[in-house]
Amino acid sequence: LCPNTYEIYNQGICLPSSTLNEEEDIRKAALVIKEVLNG
């Protein structure tokens, strides 16, 4: 397993994202994923 998946999950990100998410929610999720993957 990818160790980053636990960190992403712990940040409260569950993909695929809900259709109720606003653009800002998606941007925030993308930034958290980027931060986790890049350290």
Protein Blocks (a to p, Z undefined) as FASTA:
>chain_A
ZZklmmmmmnopacdddfkbcfklmmmmmmmmmmmmnZZ
